[in-house]
């Protein structure tokens, strides 16, 4: 998958991988439709950081959730 290309498919892919990696219990809380391509680079930065790490502290999980929340469509 070429994540350098801004597309709805790539947004969906990254969101699904983020949810898997973070073990999001409420899968409906984070949906690809909540994000648009205007925030693509920021979302990709979060995705790349999450994929590189093996585990997350509670504080990191909270910070990631807050950052994702700030990227959601208004």
C-alpha positions in Angstrom: 0.0 0.0 0.0 1.4 3.4 -1.0 0.6 5.7 1.9 2.2 8.6 0.1 -1.0 8.9 -1.9 -3.8 10.8 -0.2 -6.9 8.7 -0.7 -10.0 7.6 1.2 -8.7 4.0 0.9 -5.5 4.9 2.6 -7.3 6.7 5.4 -9.4 3.6 6.0 -6.4 1.4 6.0 -4.5 3.5 8.5 -7.5 3.8 10.8 -8.1 0.1 10.8 -4.4 -0.6 11.5 -4.4 2.0 14.3 -7.5 0.3 15.9 -5.8 -3.1 15.7 -2.5 -2.0 17.1 -4.2 -0.1 20.0 -6.7 -2.9 20.7 -9.6 -0.4 20.5 -12.5 -2.0 22.3 -15.2 0.3 20.9 -14.5 -0.2 17.2 -17.4 2.2 16.3 -15.7 5.0 18.2 -13.1 5.5 15.4 -14.3 5.3 11.9 -12.5 6.2 8.7 -15.5 8.4 7.8 -14.6 10.7 10.8 -11.4 11.8 8.9 -10.9 13.6 5.7 -7.9 14.0 3.4 -7.2 17.5 4.7 -5.7 15.9 7.8 -4.0 13.1 5.9 -0.4 14.0 6.8 -1.2 14.3 10.5 -3.0 11.0 10.4 -0.1 9.3 8.6 2.3 10.7 11.2 0.3 9.1 14.0 -0.1 5.9 12.1 3.7 5.6 11.5 4.5 6.3 15.2 2.0 3.7 16.3 3.1 1.0 13.9 6.8 1.4 15.1 6.0 0.9 18.8 5.4 -2.5 20.5 3.4 -1.2 23.5 1.8 2.0 24.8 1.4 3.4 28.3 -1.9 4.6 29.5 -0.7 8.2 29.1 0.4 7.5 25.5 -3.0 5.9 24.7 -4.8 8.9 26.1 -2.6 11.3 24.1 -3.2 9.3 20.9 -6.9 9.3 21.5 -6.9 13.0 22.1 -4.8 13.6 18.9 -7.1 11.5 16.8 -10.1 13.4 18.3 -8.5 16.7 17.2 -8.2 15.4 13.7 -11.8 14.4 13.3 -14.1 16.3 10.9 -16.0 19.1 12.6 
